[in-house]
Amino acid sequence: MANHVDLNSDLGESFGAYTIGQDELVMNYISSANIACGYHAGDHNVIQRTIKQAIKKNVGLGAHPGLQDLIGFGRRPMKIDPEEVYNLVVYQVGAIETFAKINGSKLNHVKPHGALYNLAAKDGTISQAIAEAVYKIDSSLILFGLAGSELVKAGRKVGLMVAEEVFADRTYQPDGSLTARTSENAMVEDADEAVARVIRMVQHGKVEAVDRSDIRIQADTICIHGDEPQSLEFAKRLHKALIEQGISIEKVGK
């Protein structure tokens, strides 16, 4: 049984005059922040503000690069070649890395967003492009990827430290992939159910898929989506439940 785990959230997803999420409050309960880089969400002002908040609360800084799709929030599939994936990851991670540097801190990890994340979970060439980009930027960065995915394998192959990620608020298919958001049963909306599922993943390495079968899963880091209405409540409940189970919450690589 694991005695510690990372709790992460996708943050910095506001844009201009539009506010998404309750970032500053969510940061009280997590150990890592995945900060939008401006392609799927976020902008230069939001990045600066989010990084300052994370540093103040001792939350690990992560870059959250996505496909260039503000209108679709980076969740719409696109046909994209590995070279472009490599370049867009370098571009976006470089922005977050620089903001971290000028604020006297350092980037800790990289986690792809949305459609890019799902593509990398299954496509070996895309996952390889992401892993190589992260390694070239800084080989000490930690690559977050869906537990058991191609992205995790690619990260290890190039020599990166990887964190296998599980989700508090998403359901799973029997093959270990996430249920598509277009499906009615994609999200876990009940906080009690979400907490129970996460505790089981951390303590026993298992999660129930949508067909009620059990699948094995490695839980190095747990994601809470910052844009969901129940994000703050999930974060509070998960933080409390993990501590009560004797599981400390620590950023990966600490």
C-alpha positions in Angstrom: 0.0 0.0 0.0 1.3 3.5 -0.9 1.9 5.8 2.0 2.0 8.9 -0.1 0.5 10.2 -3.3 0.5 13.4 -5.4 -2.8 15.2 -5.8 -2.9 17.4 -8.9 -5.3 19.8 -10.6 -5.5 21.4 -14.1 -5.4 25.1 -13.3 -4.8 28.5 -14.9 -7.6 27.9 -17.4 -9.2 31.3 -17.2 -8.7 33.6 -20.3 -8.9 37.3 -20.5 -12.2 38.4 -19.0 -13.4 34.8 -18.6 -12.9 33.0 -15.3 -12.8 29.3 -15.1 -12.4 27.3 -11.8 -11.5 28.3 -8.3 -7.8 28.0 -8.6 -6.6 29.8 -5.4 -9.0 27.7 -3.2 -8.2 24.4 -4.9 -4.5 25.0 -4.3 -5.0 24.7 -0.6 -5.7 20.9 -1.0 -3.3 19.8 -3.8 0.4 19.2 -4.2 0.8 19.8 -8.0 -0.7 22.3 -10.4 -0.9 21.7 -14.2 -0.9 25.2 -15.6 -2.5 25.9 -19.0 0.0 27.3 -21.5 -2.2 29.5 -23.7 -3.2 27.1 -26.5 -6.3 25.4 -25.0 -6.8 27.9 -22.2 -4.9 30.5 -20.2 -3.0 33.6 -21.2 0.2 35.4 -20.2 -1.5 37.2 -17.3 -3.2 34.1 -16.0 0.0 32.1 -16.2 1.9 34.7 -14.2 -0.9 34.9 -11.6 -1.3 31.2 -11.3 2.5 30.6 -10.9 2.7 33.2 -8.2 -0.2 31.6 -6.3 1.3 28.1 -6.6 4.7 29.2 -5.4 3.1 31.0 -2.4 1.2 27.8 -1.5 4.2 25.5 -2.1 2.4 23.7 -4.9 4.6 22.0 -7.6 4.6 23.8 -10.9 3.6 21.9 -14.0 3.1 22.8 -17.7 -0.2 21.6 -19.2 0.3 21.9 -23.0 -2.6 21.2 -25.3 -3.8 21.4 -28.9 -4.3 24.9 -30.3 -8.1 25.0 -29.8 -9.3 27.7 -27.4 -12.9 27.4 -28.6 -13.0 23.6 -28.0 -10.9 23.9 -24.8 -8.4 21.5 -26.3 -10.8 18.6 -26.1 -11.6 18.1 -29.7 -9.6 15.5 -31.6 -7.3 16.8 -34.3 -5.2 15.1 -36.9 -1.6 16.2 -36.1 1.8 14.8 -37.0 4.6 14.1 -34.5 6.8 17.0 -35.7 4.1 19.5 -34.9 3.4 17.8 -31.6 7.1 18.1 -30.7 7.1 21.8 -31.6 3.9 22.8 -29.8 5.1 21.0 -26.6 8.5 22.9 -26.8 6.7 26.2 -27.3 4.2 25.8 -24.5 6.4 24.2 -21.9 9.1 26.9 -22.6 6.6 29.6 -21.7 5.7 28.1 -18.3 9.3 27.3 -17.6 10.3 30.9 -18.2 7.5 32.3 -16.0 8.6 29.9 -13.3 12.3 31.0 -13.6 11.5 34.8 -13.4 9.5 34.1 -10.2 12.5 32.4 -8.6 11.2 28.8 -9.0 11.5 25.8 -11.3 9.2 23.7 -13.4 8.6 20.3 -11.8 6.5 18.3 -14.4 4.7 18.3 -17.7 1.2 16.9 -18.3 -0.4 17.0 -21.7 -4.0 18.3 -21.8 -7.3 16.9 -23.1 -7.3 15.5 -26.7 -3.5 15.6 -26.8 -3.3 13.6 -23.6 -5.8 11.0 -24.9 -4.0 10.8 -28.3 -0.7 10.2 -26.5 -2.2 7.5 -24.3 -2.7 5.3 -27.4 -0.5 6.5 -30.2 3.2 5.6 -29.8 4.5 8.1 -32.3 2.7 11.0 -30.6 3.8 9.9 -27.2 7.4 9.6 -28.4 7.3 13.1 -29.7 6.0 14.5 -26.4 8.5 12.5 -24.4 11.4 13.6 -26.6 10.4 17.3 -26.4 10.2 17.2 -22.6 13.5 15.4 -22.3 15.2 18.0 -24.6 13.8 20.9 -22.6 15.0 19.4 -19.3 15.7 15.8 -18.6 14.9 16.3 -14.9 11.2 17.1 -15.6 8.6 14.5 -14.6 6.2 13.4 -17.3 2.6 12.8 -16.2 0.6 10.2 -18.3 -2.4 8.0 -18.0 -1.5 4.9 -15.9 -0.3 2.1 -18.2 -0.4 4.3 -21.3 1.9 4.7 -24.3 2.9 8.1 -22.9 4.2 6.5 -19.7 6.1 3.9 -21.7 7.6 6.6 -24.0 8.7 8.7 -21.1 10.6 5.8 -19.5 12.1 4.9 -22.9 13.8 8.3 -23.3 15.0 8.4 -19.7 12.4 10.6 -18.0 10.9 10.0 -14.6 7.2 9.4 -15.1 4.2 9.6 -12.9 1.3 7.3 -13.7 -1.9 9.3 -13.3 -5.4 8.3 -12.2 -8.6 10.3 -12.2 -10.9 11.1 -9.3 -13.8 12.3 -11.5 -13.6 10.1 -14.6 -14.8 6.6 -15.4 -12.6 3.9 -17.0 -13.0 1.4 -19.9 -12.0 -2.2 -19.5 -8.7 -1.5 -21.3 -7.7 1.1 -18.8 -8.5 4.1 -21.1 -10.8 6.9 -19.9 -14.4 6.9 -21.0 -14.9 9.5 -23.8 -16.4 12.8 -22.5 -19.1 12.5 -25.1 -20.5 9.5 -23.2 -23.2 10.0 -20.5 -21.2 8.0 -18.0 -17.9 9.8 -18.5 -17.8 11.7 -15.3 -18.0 10.6 -11.6 -20.2 13.4 -10.1 -20.8 12.0 -6.6 -18.0 13.1 -4.2 -18.4 10.0 -2.0 -18.1 7.7 -4.9 -15.0 9.5 -6.2 -13.3 9.4 -2.9 -14.0 5.7 -2.4 -12.6 4.9 -5.9 -9.5 6.9 -5.4 -8.7 5.3 -2.0 -9.1 1.9 -3.6 -6.8 2.8 -6.5 -4.1 4.1 -4.1 -4.4 1.3 -1.5 -5.1 -1.7 -3.7 -4.1 -0.7 -7.2 -7.6 -1.5 -8.7 -10.5 0.4 -10.2 -13.9 -0.7 -11.4 -14.5 -0.2 -15.1 -17.8 0.8 -16.6 -18.6 -2.9 -17.3 -18.0 -3.6 -13.6 -14.8 -5.5 -14.2 -11.7 -4.7 -12.1 -8.6 -3.4 -13.7 -5.1 -3.0 -12.3 -3.9 0.5 -12.0 -0.8 2.4 -10.7 -1.7 5.6 -8.8 1.3 7.9 -8.5 -0.7 11.1 -9.0 -4.4 11.8 -8.8 -6.1 14.4 -11.0 -9.0 16.7 -10.2 -10.2 18.7 -13.2 -10.1 22.4 -12.2 -12.9 23.4 -14.6 -15.6 21.1 -13.1 -18.2 22.6 -10.8 -17.4 20.1 -8.0 -13.6 20.5 -8.2 -13.2 22.3 -4.9 -15.5 19.9 -3.1 -13.6 16.9 -4.6 -10.3 18.4 -3.6 -11.4 19.0 0.0 -12.9 15.6 0.4 -10.0 13.7 -1.2 -7.4 15.6 0.8 -9.3 14.8 4.1 -9.9 11.1 3.2 -6.3 10.5 2.1 -4.9 12.0 5.3 -7.4 9.9 7.4 -6.1 6.8 5.7 -2.5 7.6 6.6 -1.6 8.6 3.1 0.4 11.8 2.9 0.0 14.2 0.0 3.3 15.1 -1.6 4.3 16.3 -5.1 6.0 13.8 -7.3 9.8 13.9 -7.1 9.9 15.5 -3.7 
